[in-house]
Amino acid sequence: MTAPAVRPLRKKTPFGALYTRTKEVEGVLLELLFLPDDAVVARCEIPSKDLIGYVPSECLVYLVRTRFGSSNQVQESIFGILAERVRQRLPRRTASDGAAISLSRSNIADEVFNQFVTMLMADRAKYDERLDALETCFDKIIKLRRVDATRGALRRHERYPVLDMDDSTGEVSKDLQDQGGSVQTNGLREIERLARRIDIDAAMDQLPALQRQILHLALRGLPRYSEDPSTLCIAKALGKSDKTIRTHLDLAITTVISILSGEKTK
C-alpha cells in the first residue's frame, strides 16, 4: 500500500521557482494524512495556536482543496472551520461601539470572503494556482486581500431596507420564505443583461449585506444549494438554510432589477 504523500504546489515565483510550504505546514500535513477522519476533524477544531495539536490554516486550505475525508460530513466540517478562520481575519461587522453595523467593514468582509469561496469553487473544476499562496502564508494573503478590498469599500455608501429576519442568524420569517418563487434563473440573466450598460456595483450597494453577498456569489456561478459533497454552494459557504438563501436571493434579484431598470433610485 502506498504511503500518503502531500501534493506539491504548482504556482511559480517570477524567477521560476515553485511555491513551497513551510516545514511546519508540511510536517503537520503528513501527520494528518495518517490519522482517521474523526481525529483530523478534532485536530482542526483546536482553536488556538498556543494549544498542542493546532492545525495551521495553510493545512486547512490543503485539506479543503484535496477534498480530504471519506464523507460529506467530514469535508463540510473542515470547510466550515476554514471559513470561520477566514471570517476571523476580516473586519468585524459591528462599529467600534458594538451597537451598529459598519457598512464599509461589511463590504470589505463580503468581498474578501466571496473571492475566497469563488476561488475554491474554481479550483474544484480546474487547479487554481492563486490558492497556492494561501498554503504558504495564509494570514499575509488574507491581509493583502483586505487591503485591496478596503480601497473600494470605503468609497461606497449603503442603506439597509427593513427585513423581517432574525438579526443574529439572518434567517428570514416563514412569511418571507413562502414568497420565494422561481424568478432566480431568469432574474440573474436579466441582471447580467442590464449590467452591460449600468453599474451593477452601485445597484448592489443598496442591498442589505446578506442579500448582497448571496447575489454576488450567485453571479459568480455558485449554486444555491447542493447535496453533492464535491460541490461548493451558497448555503454551505454562508452556513444558512436553503430556504433562507432562496428567499434572500429572490429579494435581491427583484431589487437590483428594479434599480437597473430605472424604477428605483438611491
N, C-alpha and C positions, 0 to 999 in steps of 0.2 A: 504493500500500500504506500502510495506517495505521500510524503510528509507535507503538511500545509506550507505554502510559501506566500510571502507578501507580494502583491502585484506591483511592479515598478511604475513610476510615473513616466509620462511621455513628453511633457512640456519641456522646451529647451530655453536656456537663457539666450540673450543677444549674442553671446560668444559661442553658442553651440553646445553647451554642457547641459545634460539632463538635470531637471529639478531633483533634489533628493530630500528625503525626510530626515529629521534629526535621529541620532542613535537611540534616544529615549523613546521616540514615537515608534521606530522600527521594533525596538525591544518589546514594547507593550503589545503591539500588533501580533508579534509571534506568540506571546503568552496567550492572547485572546483566542487565536486560531486553534489552540489545543484544548480550549475549555468547552464544556457543553453550553448550549444556548442560554439556559437559565442562569448559569454562572456569569456569562458575558453580560447579560442584561443587568444583573446585580452589580457588577463592577461599574457599568456605565452609569448607574444610578447614584454612585458615590458623588456627593455634591461639591466637595472642596478639594483643592489641590493639596491641602495640608493633611488630608487623610490617606492612610495606606490603601493602595489599590485604585486610586483615582485614575480615570481614563482621560488622557488629553483630548481636546476637541478635534485635533487633527485625526486621531484614531476613529472618532465617531464619523467623521466625513468619509473615511475609507470604508467603514462598515456599511454605511448607507449606500455608497456608490457601488459596492460589490454585492449588495443585497444579502448581507450576511444573515443567516438564520434559516431554519428549516420550516418556519411557519409565518403566516401573515402577521400574527400577533407579535412575534419577536421582531420582525422588521419594522412594524409600526411603533413598537416601544422604543427602539433605538432611534428612529426618525424623530419621535416626539421629544426625546432627550436632547438630540442635536438642535431641533428647532427652538427649544427653550434656551439652550446655550446662546444661540444667535440673538434671541429676544433680550436676554440679559445684558448683552453688549450694545444694545440700541438705546436711544434716548427714551426716558420714561414718558409716558403719555400724560402724566399729571404735571401741572405747573408747580413752581417751587413751593407754593403754599399748600399743595396737595388737594386743593379744593376745586380746581377747574382743569379742563382738558387743554393741553398746549397743542394748538393746531400745527405749528411748524414742526414740533417734535413728532407729531403723529405722521406727518408727511415723510419725514426722514426715515422713521421706523418702517413705514409701509414700503417705501422704495427699496431699501436695502433688503428687507425680508422677501419681498416679491421677486427681486432679482435673484436672490439665493435659491428660492424654490424653482424658478424658471430654469436656472442652470442645471439643477438636479434633474428636472424633467428631461431637458435636452440630453443630458449625459446618459440617461437610460436608453435613449434611442441611438445615440452615437457618442462615443467618448468625447467629453468636453474638456479640453486641456485647461480651460480657465479655472476649473475646480482644483487642479493640481496645487496651485498656490495655497489653497486652504488646507492642504495636507502637509504643508511645510511651515506655515506661520499663520495660523488661524486668526489670532487676535489682531495682528497687524493688518491683515487683509480686510477684516470687518471694519477696523478703524478707518482705513482708507476709503472704503465704500461709504462710511458715514460722512466723511469729509466731502466726497463728491455729491452725495445726496443733499447735504446742507446748503450747497451753493444754490440749488434750485428751490428747495423747500422754503427757505426763509424769505423768498420773494413772493410767495403766494399768500392769498387771503381767502379764507373759507368761512362759510357759515353752516350751521348744523340745523336741518329741519327736525322737527319733533317726530320721534318714532315710538311706538308702543312696544318697548323691549325692556328686558332685564339689564340694567346698567352694568352689572358685574359679569355677565356671561355673554351678552349680545344676543341671547335667544329671544325671538320675537313671540308675540302673543299668538294664540290659536287663531284668532280672527284674521291676523295678517297672513298666517300660514295658509289659511283656506283661500286667500285671494291669489295665491301663486298660480300662474297659468302657464301656457305653453308659448309665451312670447319670446323666450330667450334666444333660440336659434335665429329666428328672423330679426329679432332686435339687435343682436350682435352684428349681423350683416348690415343692418341699416346704419348702425353707428359707424362701421367701417366705411360705408359709402359716404355718409355725411362728413366724416372726419377728413376726407380728402380736400375739403375746402374750408373747414372751420377747425380751430384749435381745440382738439379733444381734451387736452390737459386743462384748459380753462373751464370746460364744462364739468369735468370730473372733480375739479376743485370744489364744486358746490355740493358734493355728496358727503354724507357722514363718513367717518373713517372706515368703518367696516364695509359699507357698500362700495366705497372707492377701491378698497383692497380686493374685494371679491371680483369686481368688474375688471380691474387691472389684470388679475390672474386669468380670468376668462378670456380676455382679449389676447393674452399671450398663449392661449391654447390649452390651458389646463382644464380637464373635465370637471364637472361639478361634483361628481361622486363616482367611485368605482370600488367594487369588492375585490378586484384583482390586486394581489399584494405587490405586483411589479409596477403598478400604475399609481403615480402620484396624482392626487386630486385636490380640489379646493377644500373640501370638507376635512380631509386628513391634515392638510397643511395648516389650516386655521383652527383645528380642533372643535369644529361646530357640527351640528346635525345637518343631514341632507336637506331637511325641511327649511331650516334657517337659511342655509346657503341659497336654496331655490328662491325663497321669498325675498331676501335682500337683493339677489341678482335681478329679479323681476322689477323691483322698485328702482334699482339703479339704472337699468336699461330704459325704463319708462321716463325717468327724469332726464337722463342725458339726451335721449332722442328729442325730447321736448325742447331742451336748451339748444341743441344743434340745429333744430328746425326753426328756431327763432320764436318759439311760442313762449319761452321763459327766459328772462334775462336776470343778471345779477342785480 
